[in-house]
Amino acid sequence: MAVNELFAQLHEVAAAPKKQLDKYLAEGKKVVAVAPVYTPQEIIHSMGLVPMGVWGADMEINEAKKYYPAFICSVMQTILELGIKGEYDGVSAIVIPSLCDSLKTLGQNWKYAVKGIPFVPMTYPQNRKPAYGVKFTRDGYLRVIRDLEAATGAHFSEFALAESNKIYNEHNAVMREFAEIAADAEITAAQRSDVFKSAWFMLPEEHTAIVKQINEELKKGPKAEGKVRVLVSGILADSPSLLQIFDENGIKVVFDDVAHESRQYRTDVPDMANPVDALAHKFADMDNCTLLYDKDKKRVDYIIEQAKKHDAKGVIVLMTKFCDPEEFDYVPIKRACDAAGLMNLNIEVDRQMVNYEQANTMIQAFKEMF
């Protein structure tokens, strides 16, 4: 199959997740919604359930305003808005982690605003690396298992989880390979985004099969020439309007530090006797993320290292409005970019934004600096 046909398949999924949800429900599968940023999808998958990402949508917020003030991350607000409006009807449960203050409030508001879909909390420790942190994470996963069994009627087995861990590790590897191949391949920012976005709405084995084909086709295809190579960082980078501006201005995303994209695939589940223990160690092994405790701000060095490795000429930070963790990290990122001789651009993004003309002007000026 031609690579553009493969991209078109994933674009259809990325653009119409409700259609994908209805497809799985029509097949008799039970679906569990997974909220940002790190949910134990391996557990959900191992129980014969379909984990499906919920990251909100570009839309006007009305009903969620009854539960949230205006100065809360629009990702959380639009997730709740979609839940209230019935866009997730048919979902058997939603798992919401507790990695930031906004996520904590999402879970509590969900219980009152969306009665038909049970809320399953996943409480992560701040100190995830010490033995007591790993045990805390493991106990959290065991609670998720109990809650999912009660909500869906599905049953958990360690053998099935061990198999799902392998399936997710394979998907991680294929997605990491895609990120590297896409750095030089002649593809658009929108196509790159579709590969990452569609992964949230498909079973990993189905998505892996398509991305493997894309990788093989891209290896044989032409290389991008004459583009401005950048590393993009942030929570979300999936706005069609903004991606179009990137493509129109010859901005080439050669790597990302985006929570919705590559951050999901950096860390594999280690090979251990007990698969639940292994999953807890996976979380302990994670690093370089705004939402993970990092007193030394190692993420900043990671961004500079990856920018240099991929020959990026600049770093574009897509700053989600009212995201305190991202805002706190921006100052050290800017300082590090200045010290490394990398151009830096900060663009505010929001799920309610419909006009990116200011961003277009900023990107045009950014491009002209090279």
VOPAGU-2260 file (C-alpha; in pm, 1 decimal, decimal comma):
REM VOPAGU-2260
SITE   aa  ch    i         X         Y         Z
SITE  MET   A    0       0,0       0,0       0,0
SITE  ALA   A    1     128,0     347,6     -89,3
SITE  VAL   A    2     248,3     555,1     203,0
SITE  ASN   A    3      -7,9     830,7     139,2
SITE  GLU   A    4    -286,7     572,6     166,6
SITE  LEU   A    5    -146,1     460,3     499,7
SITE  PHE   A    6    -128,8     820,4     622,0
SITE  ALA   A    7    -488,2     867,5     504,6
SITE  GLN   A    8    -600,9     570,1     714,1
SITE  LEU   A    9    -446,0     718,3    1026,6
SITE  HIS   A   10    -577,0    1065,2     945,2
SITE  GLU   A   11    -929,9     929,2     932,7
SITE  VAL   A   12    -887,8     777,7    1278,6
SITE  ALA   A   13    -722,1    1089,7    1421,0
SITE  ALA   A   14    -990,4    1318,5    1279,1
SITE  ALA   A   15   -1290,5    1106,8    1384,3
SITE  PRO   A   16   -1227,0     927,6    1716,4
SITE  LYS   A   17   -1602,9     896,6    1779,2
SITE  LYS   A   18   -1630,1     685,6    1464,1
SITE  GLN   A   19   -1348,2     465,8    1593,6
SITE  LEU   A   20   -1522,6     431,9    1931,6
SITE  ASP   A   21   -1845,4     327,4    1759,3
SITE  LYS   A   22   -1650,9      73,0    1552,3
SITE  TYR   A   23   -1509,1     -99,2    1859,6
SITE  LEU   A   24   -1846,4     -95,9    2034,5
SITE  ALA   A   25   -2012,5    -245,1    1726,6
SITE  GLU   A   26   -1753,3    -526,1    1740,0
SITE  GLY   A   27   -1870,1    -605,3    2093,6
SITE  LYS   A   28   -1559,7    -466,0    2262,0
SITE  LYS   A   29   -1568,1    -268,5    2584,6
SITE  VAL   A   30   -1378,3      61,2    2577,9
SITE  VAL   A   31   -1207,1     237,2    2868,6
SITE  ALA   A   32   -1117,5     604,6    2831,3
SITE  VAL   A   33    -766,2     703,7    2939,6
SITE  ALA   A   34    -699,4    1064,2    3037,6
SITE  PRO   A   35    -361,5    1239,3    3013,4
SITE  VAL   A   36     -81,6    1185,2    3072,8
SITE  TYR   A   37      30,1     838,2    3182,4
SITE  THR   A   38    -233,7     574,1    3240,9
SITE  PRO   A   39    -162,0     200,1    3270,9
SITE  GLN   A   40    -292,9     115,3    2925,9
SITE  GLU   A   41    -118,1    -220,3    2943,2
SITE  ILE   A   42    -348,6    -325,9    3229,5
SITE  ILE   A   43    -661,4    -217,3    3041,8
SITE  HIS   A   44    -547,9    -394,7    2725,3
SITE  SER   A   45    -462,9    -714,3    2914,3
SITE  MET   A   46    -820,2    -737,3    3044,9
SITE  GLY   A   47    -958,3    -756,7    2691,0
SITE  LEU   A   48   -1064,1    -391,5    2698,1
SITE  VAL   A   49    -979,6    -117,5    2448,1
SITE  PRO   A   50    -790,2     177,6    2599,7
SITE  MET   A   51    -887,9     495,4    2415,5
SITE  GLY   A   52    -726,5     833,1    2478,2
SITE  VAL   A   53    -924,0    1141,7    2577,7
SITE  TRP   A   54    -735,2    1468,8    2535,7
SITE  GLY   A   55   -1029,3    1699,3    2474,5
SITE  ALA   A   56   -1099,8    1873,3    2145,1
SITE  ASP   A   57   -1080,9    2212,4    1978,1
SITE  MET   A   58   -1420,7    2347,9    2077,2
SITE  GLU   A   59   -1613,7    2611,6    2265,9
SITE  ILE   A   60   -1666,5    2536,4    2635,1
SITE  ASN   A   61   -2010,6    2581,7    2786,5
SITE  GLU   A   62   -2125,6    2312,1    3031,2
SITE  ALA   A   63   -1782,1    2256,6    3188,8
SITE  LYS   A   64   -1780,5    2621,6    3301,8
SITE  LYS   A   65   -2025,7    2518,5    3573,1
SITE  TYR   A   66   -1748,5    2308,5    3727,3
SITE  TYR   A   67   -1430,3    2494,1    3633,4
SITE  PRO   A   68   -1307,6    2851,8    3656,5
SITE  ALA   A   69   -1179,1    3007,2    3334,4
SITE  PHE   A   70    -813,8    2973,1    3435,8
SITE  ILE   A   71    -794,5    2593,0    3420,7
SITE  CYS   A   72    -621,4    2404,8    3139,0
SITE  SER   A   73    -858,9    2377,2    2843,1
SITE  VAL   A   74    -759,5    2013,8    2787,8
SITE  MET   A   75    -932,4    1923,9    3115,9
SITE  GLN   A   76   -1225,5    2153,6    3047,0
SITE  THR   A   77   -1295,6    2008,2    2704,3
SITE  ILE   A   78   -1264,6    1648,8    2829,4
SITE  LEU   A   79   -1535,1    1727,4    3084,0
SITE  GLU   A   80   -1739,6    1917,2    2824,2
SITE  LEU   A   81   -1736,6    1617,2    2590,2
SITE  GLY   A   82   -1828,8    1386,9    2877,3
SITE  ILE   A   83   -2124,8    1601,2    2978,6
SITE  LYS   A   84   -2245,3    1623,3    2617,4
SITE  GLY   A   85   -2243,9    1245,0    2577,5
SITE  GLU   A   86   -1957,2    1218,1    2328,6
SITE  TYR   A   87   -1811,3     931,4    2533,9
SITE  ASP   A   88   -2137,8     739,7    2566,7
SITE  GLY   A   89   -2069,0     367,6    2542,7
SITE  VAL   A   90   -1740,2     390,3    2729,8
SITE  SER   A   91   -1733,0     154,9    3030,7
SITE  ALA   A   92   -1505,6     362,9    3256,4
SITE  ILE   A   93   -1249,9     643,0    3253,5
SITE  VAL   A   94    -906,8     622,5    3418,6
SITE  ILE   A   95    -771,2     960,0    3529,2
SITE  PRO   A   96    -421,0     995,4    3677,2
SITE  SER   A   97    -327,3    1254,1    3938,1
SITE  LEU   A   98     -12,7    1406,3    3792,6
SITE  CYS   A   99    -116,7    1771,2    3814,2
SITE  ASP   A  100    -368,1    1981,9    4005,0
SITE  SER   A  101    -597,9    2011,4    3703,3
SITE  LEU   A  102    -609,6    1633,8    3658,9
SITE  LYS   A  103    -700,6    1592,6    4025,2
SITE  THR   A  104    -995,5    1826,2    3981,6
SITE  LEU   A  105   -1100,7    1653,2    3659,1
SITE  GLY   A  106   -1156,1    1326,5    3843,5
SITE  GLN   A  107   -1363,4    1484,0    4117,4
SITE  ASN   A  108   -1571,2    1691,0    3876,0
SITE  TRP   A  109   -1625,0    1388,7    3653,0
SITE  LYS   A  110   -1794,5    1198,7    3937,8
SITE  TYR   A  111   -2062,5    1464,3    3965,1
SITE  ALA   A  112   -2094,8    1581,2    3604,4
SITE  VAL   A  113   -2083,2    1251,6    3411,3
SITE  LYS   A  114   -2290,7     998,1    3600,4
SITE  GLY   A  115   -2297,7     717,4    3347,1
SITE  ILE   A  116   -1922,4     652,8    3317,7
SITE  PRO   A  117   -1740,7     538,0    3634,3
SITE  PHE   A  118   -1427,6     731,8    3732,7
SITE  VAL   A  119   -1124,2     514,9    3812,7
SITE  PRO   A  120    -845,4     711,8    3983,2
SITE  MET   A  121    -476,9     633,5    3934,8
SITE  THR   A  122    -278,5     805,4    4207,5
SITE  TYR   A  123      91,9     828,7    4130,6
SITE  PRO   A  124     362,9     913,1    4383,6
SITE  GLN   A  125     572,4    1224,9    4345,3
SITE  ASN   A  126     886,4    1034,6    4448,3
SITE  ARG   A  127     848,8     753,6    4196,9
SITE  LYS   A  128    1203,9     611,1    4196,0
SITE  PRO   A  129    1270,9     490,2    4555,7
SITE  ALA   A  130    1143,7     144,4    4655,5
SITE  TYR   A  131     855,9     295,6    4851,5
SITE  GLY   A  132     754,6     496,2    4542,9
SITE  VAL   A  133     754,3     183,8    4327,0
SITE  LYS   A  134     540,6       4,0    4586,3
SITE  PHE   A  135     298,8     299,7    4595,7
SITE  THR   A  136     263,6     285,3    4216,9
SITE  ARG   A  137     212,4     -91,5    4225,3
SITE  ASP   A  138     -61,0     -58,1    4487,0
SITE  GLY   A  139    -223,8     207,3    4269,8
SITE  TYR   A  140    -226,8     -30,4    3975,7
SITE  LEU   A  141    -385,3    -303,3    4188,4
SITE  ARG   A  142    -662,5     -59,7    4280,9
SITE  VAL   A  143    -714,4      24,2    3913,4
SITE  ILE   A  144    -747,0    -347,7    3839,8
SITE  ARG   A  145   -1010,9    -392,5    4111,5
SITE  ASP   A  146   -1204,3     -86,6    3995,7
SITE  LEU   A  147   -1195,2    -195,5    3630,8
SITE  GLU   A  148   -1316,0    -544,5    3720,3
SITE  ALA   A  149   -1608,8    -389,3    3907,5
SITE  ALA   A  150   -1690,0    -139,4    3630,4
SITE  THR   A  151   -1655,9    -368,0    3328,5
SITE  GLY   A  152   -1695,3    -724,9    3449,5
SITE  ALA   A  153   -1361,2    -810,0    3286,5
SITE  HIS   A  154   -1105,3   -1023,7    3467,5
SITE  PHE   A  155    -734,6    -966,1    3522,3
SITE  SER   A  156    -455,8   -1219,4    3481,6
SITE  GLU   A  157     -83,4   -1172,5    3522,2
SITE  PHE   A  158     -17,4   -1390,1    3217,7
SITE  ALA   A  159    -230,0   -1162,8    2997,9
SITE  LEU   A  160     -57,3    -853,1    3138,5
SITE  ALA   A  161     284,3    -998,2    3056,2
SITE  GLU   A  162     169,1   -1040,0    2695,4
SITE  SER   A  163      24,9    -687,4    2682,5
SITE  ASN   A  164     350,9    -546,4    2820,0
SITE  LYS   A  165     529,5    -703,7    2522,5
SITE  ILE   A  166     273,7    -564,9    2276,8
SITE  TYR   A  167     315,3    -213,2    2417,1
SITE  ASN   A  168     694,6    -240,5    2415,4
SITE  GLU   A  169     680,6    -334,2    2047,4
SITE  HIS   A  170     454,3     -36,0    1979,0
SITE  ASN   A  171     696,1     189,7    2167,1
SITE  ALA   A  172     984,6      69,4    1953,0
SITE  VAL   A  173     793,7     122,1    1626,3
SITE  MET   A  174     687,9     473,2    1732,1
SITE  ARG   A  175    1043,5     565,0    1831,5
SITE  GLU   A  176    1162,2     439,1    1493,9
SITE  PHE   A  177     896,1     647,7    1319,2
SITE  ALA   A  178    1005,6     961,1    1507,0
SITE  GLU   A  179    1363,0     909,7    1387,1
SITE  ILE   A  180    1270,5     831,4    1026,1
SITE  ALA   A  181    1023,9    1122,4    1011,7
SITE  ALA   A  182    1302,8    1363,2    1109,7
SITE  ASP   A  183    1442,7    1346,8     757,1
SITE  ALA   A  184    1155,1    1209,8     550,5
SITE  GLU   A  185     950,5    1423,3     313,0
SITE  ILE   A  186     628,4    1431,7     516,4
SITE  THR   A  187     417,4    1716,5     650,1
SITE  ALA   A  188     377,5    1824,8    1010,5
SITE  ALA   A  189      11,4    1724,7     980,4
SITE  GLN   A  190     100,0    1371,4     865,9
SITE  ARG   A  191     349,0    1334,1    1148,5
SITE  SER   A  192      84,5    1446,0    1396,9
SITE  ASP   A  193    -173,2    1201,7    1258,9
SITE  VAL   A  194      56,4     907,3    1331,5
SITE  PHE   A  195      87,5    1005,7    1696,4
SITE  LYS   A  196    -271,8    1117,9    1744,6
SITE  SER   A  197    -427,6     808,6    1587,8
SITE  ALA   A  198    -234,8     588,9    1831,7
SITE  TRP   A  199    -464,6     709,7    2110,7
SITE  PHE   A  200    -772,5     569,2    1936,4
SITE  MET   A  201    -651,4     230,5    1813,7
SITE  LEU   A  202    -550,6     -97,8    1969,3
SITE  PRO   A  203    -168,9     -96,4    1983,6
SITE  GLU   A  204    -127,6    -408,4    1771,1
SITE  GLU   A  205    -344,6    -254,9    1495,8
SITE  HIS   A  206    -155,7      72,9    1505,8
SITE  THR   A  207     183,2    -101,2    1513,8
SITE  ALA   A  208     103,6    -291,4    1194,2
SITE  ILE   A  209      25,7      27,8     999,9
SITE  VAL   A  210     318,5     231,1    1135,5
SITE  LYS   A  211     559,2     -52,3    1049,9
SITE  GLN   A  212     446,8     -22,7     688,1
SITE  ILE   A  213     482,4     355,3     697,3
SITE  ASN   A  214     835,9     323,1     833,6
SITE  GLU   A  215     938,3      88,2     554,8
SITE  GLU   A  216     789,9     313,8     287,7
SITE  LEU   A  217     950,6     628,0     431,8
SITE  LYS   A  218    1292,1     461,1     435,6
SITE  LYS   A  219    1263,9     424,7      57,1
SITE  GLY   A  220    1116,3     770,0      -2,8
SITE  PRO   A  221    1267,3    1114,1     -63,3
SITE  LYS   A  222    1435,4    1324,1     205,5
SITE  ALA   A  223    1313,5    1667,8     308,3
SITE  GLU   A  224    1522,0    1954,1     172,5
SITE  GLY   A  225    1526,1    2327,0     239,1
SITE  LYS   A  226    1316,9    2316,2     555,2
SITE  VAL   A  227    1371,0    2491,0     890,5
SITE  ARG   A  228    1444,6    2205,4    1129,0
SITE  VAL   A  229    1290,4    2246,8    1475,6
SITE  LEU   A  230    1225,4    2055,0    1793,4
SITE  VAL   A  231     872,1    2108,5    1927,4
SITE  SER   A  232     794,7    2086,0    2299,2
SITE  GLY   A  233     472,3    2107,5    2497,4
SITE  ILE   A  234     163,0    1916,7    2606,9
SITE  LEU   A  235     -23,9    1913,6    2275,8
SITE  ALA   A  236      77,6    1982,7    1915,3
SITE  ASP   A  237    -224,4    1860,8    1719,2
SITE  SER   A  238    -407,6    2178,4    1612,9
SITE  PRO   A  239    -479,4    2147,4    1239,0
SITE  SER   A  240    -459,3    2526,1    1197,1
SITE  LEU   A  241    -119,1    2547,5    1362,7
SITE  LEU   A  242      16,6    2244,4    1176,9
SITE  GLN   A  243     -94,3    2403,6     849,9
SITE  ILE   A  244     101,7    2716,7     941,7
SITE  PHE   A  245     407,9    2499,5    1008,1
SITE  ASP   A  246     375,2    2335,8     667,2
SITE  GLU   A  247     308,3    2660,8     480,0
SITE  ASN   A  248     621,4    2815,5     631,4
SITE  GLY   A  249     849,9    2519,5     569,7
SITE  ILE   A  250     886,0    2427,9     937,0
SITE  LYS   A  251    1013,9    2071,0     969,3
SITE  VAL   A  252     950,4    1895,4    1303,4
SITE  VAL   A  253    1258,6    1676,9    1342,7
SITE  PHE   A  254    1184,3    1569,7    1700,6
SITE  ASP   A  255     933,7    1640,1    1972,4
SITE  ASP   A  256     916,6    1663,4    2347,8
SITE  VAL   A  257     536,7    1659,8    2348,3
SITE  ALA   A  258     332,4    1484,7    2617,0
SITE  HIS   A  259      71,2    1375,1    2362,5
SITE  GLU   A  260     339,6    1237,8    2129,0
SITE  SER   A  261     692,7    1102,2    2184,2
SITE  ARG   A  262     695,8    1125,5    2563,7
SITE  GLN   A  263     458,1     828,3    2566,1
SITE  TYR   A  264     706,7     597,3    2395,7
SITE  ARG   A  265    1041,9     665,3    2559,0
SITE  THR   A  266    1023,9     404,9    2834,7
SITE  ASP   A  267     961,1      32,1    2798,7
SITE  VAL   A  268     828,2    -211,8    3055,7
SITE  PRO   A  269    1132,1    -400,7    3191,9
SITE  ASP   A  270    1148,2    -779,8    3180,8
SITE  MET   A  271    1060,7    -897,7    3532,2
SITE  ALA   A  272     896,4   -1205,0    3683,7
SITE  ASN   A  273     587,3   -1016,3    3799,4
SITE  PRO   A  274     428,4    -802,1    3524,7
SITE  VAL   A  275     259,8    -562,0    3770,1
SITE  ASP   A  276     596,7    -498,8    3937,5
SITE  ALA   A  277     747,0    -446,1    3592,7
SITE  LEU   A  278     482,4    -187,6    3506,3
SITE  ALA   A  279     548,8      -1,6    3831,0
SITE  HIS   A  280     920,3       2,2    3749,8
SITE  LYS   A  281     839,9     141,7    3406,3
SITE  PHE   A  282     682,2     446,0    3571,7
SITE  ALA   A  283     980,9     477,5    3805,3
SITE  ASP   A  284    1214,1     474,4    3504,1
SITE  MET   A  285    1035,8     761,2    3328,0
SITE  ASP   A  286    1211,5    1097,0    3309,7
SITE  ASN   A  287    1227,9    1426,4    3120,9
SITE  CYS   A  288     863,1    1525,9    3153,8
SITE  THR   A  289     703,0    1839,3    3293,3
SITE  LEU   A  290     456,3    1637,3    3499,2
SITE  LEU   A  291     713,4    1409,1    3662,5
SITE  TYR   A  292     901,1    1533,4    3968,8
SITE  ASP   A  293    1244,2    1650,1    3856,2
SITE  LYS   A  294    1417,0    1884,9    4099,3
SITE  ASP   A  295    1728,0    1899,9    3879,3
SITE  LYS   A  296    1529,4    1992,5    3564,5
SITE  LYS   A  297    1703,9    1723,2    3361,0
SITE  ARG   A  298    1435,1    1770,2    3099,2
SITE  VAL   A  299    1600,7    2095,5    2994,6
SITE  ASP   A  300    1928,3    1920,1    2913,4
SITE  TYR   A  301    1733,7    1647,4    2732,4
SITE  ILE   A  302    1567,5    1901,2    2502,1
SITE  ILE   A  303    1900,8    2061,7    2412,3
SITE  GLU   A  304    2064,4    1722,1    2355,7
SITE  GLN   A  305    1784,0    1606,0    2125,3
SITE  ALA   A  306    1781,9    1935,6    1935,5
SITE  LYS   A  307    2154,7    1901,4    1866,3
SITE  LYS   A  308    2128,4    1530,3    1785,4
SITE  HIS   A  309    1860,9    1597,2    1523,5
SITE  ASP   A  310    2032,4    1907,3    1381,3
SITE  ALA   A  311    1744,4    2133,7    1486,6
SITE  LYS   A  312    1807,2    2504,0    1437,9
SITE  GLY   A  313    1551,7    2606,8    1696,7
SITE  VAL   A  314    1305,6    2500,1    1963,8
SITE  ILE   A  315     935,7    2588,6    1944,4
SITE  VAL   A  316     753,4    2563,3    2276,5
SITE  LEU   A  317     377,1    2524,4    2239,0
SITE  MET   A  318     266,1    2656,8    2575,6
SITE  THR   A  319     -72,0    2523,0    2682,7
SITE  LYS   A  320    -256,3    2813,1    2840,1
SITE  PHE   A  321    -283,1    2788,8    3221,6
SITE  CYS   A  322     -52,9    2483,5    3239,7
SITE  ASP   A  323     153,8    2573,3    3545,1
SITE  PRO   A  324     410,7    2288,0    3514,6
SITE  GLU   A  325     492,6    2385,9    3155,9
SITE  GLU   A  326     511,0    2754,5    3243,4
SITE  PHE   A  327     757,3    2690,9    3526,3
SITE  ASP   A  328     983,3    2494,8    3289,9
SITE  TYR   A  329     990,9    2755,7    3014,0
SITE  VAL   A  330    1241,9    2996,8    3170,3
SITE  PRO   A  331    1519,5    2735,9    3210,8
SITE  ILE   A  332    1443,7    2602,9    2861,0
SITE  LYS   A  333    1483,6    2951,1    2710,8
SITE  ARG   A  334    1807,9    3010,9    2899,4
SITE  ALA   A  335    1945,1    2675,4    2783,8
SITE  CYS   A  336    1849,0    2749,4    2421,1
SITE  ASP   A  337    2021,4    3088,2    2437,7
SITE  ALA   A  338    2335,5    2928,5    2581,9
SITE  ALA   A  339    2333,6    2658,3    2311,8
SITE  GLY   A  340    2281,2    2906,1    2027,8
SITE  LEU   A  341    1936,2    2769,6    1943,8
SITE  MET   A  342    1656,1    2998,1    1834,0
SITE  ASN   A  343    1354,9    2977,3    2062,0
SITE  LEU   A  344     989,4    3058,3    2006,9
SITE  ASN   A  345     705,2    3039,7    2261,7
SITE  ILE   A  346     352,4    3006,9    2120,4
SITE  GLU   A  347      50,5    2994,5    2349,3
SITE  VAL   A  348    -204,6    2729,0    2252,5
SITE  ASP   A  349    -552,6    2661,0    2382,2
SITE  ARG   A  350    -830,6    2418,2    2293,0
SITE  GLN   A  351   -1065,8    2714,0    2239,7
SITE  MET   A  352    -838,3    2900,2    1998,0
SITE  VAL   A  353    -973,1    2932,4    1643,3
SITE  ASN   A  354    -737,4    3198,3    1510,6
SITE  TYR   A  355    -361,8    3140,8    1497,6
SITE  GLU   A  356    -276,1    3450,6    1292,7
SITE  GLN   A  357     -52,4    3586,4    1567,3
SITE  ALA   A  358     131,3    3254,5    1573,1
SITE  ASN   A  359     159,4    3270,1    1193,8
SITE  THR   A  360     329,6    3609,6    1214,1
SITE  MET   A  361     565,3    3481,9    1486,1
SITE  ILE   A  362     655,6    3173,3    1283,9
SITE  GLN   A  363     718,4    3381,7     969,9
SITE  ALA   A  364     956,5    3603,6    1166,6
SITE  PHE   A  365    1117,4    3293,8    1323,7
SITE  LYS   A  366    1176,1    3145,1     978,3
SITE  GLU   A  367    1333,3    3464,4     846,8
SITE  MET   A  368    1599,5    3449,8    1119,8
SITE  PHE   A  369    1766,7    3157,4     940,8
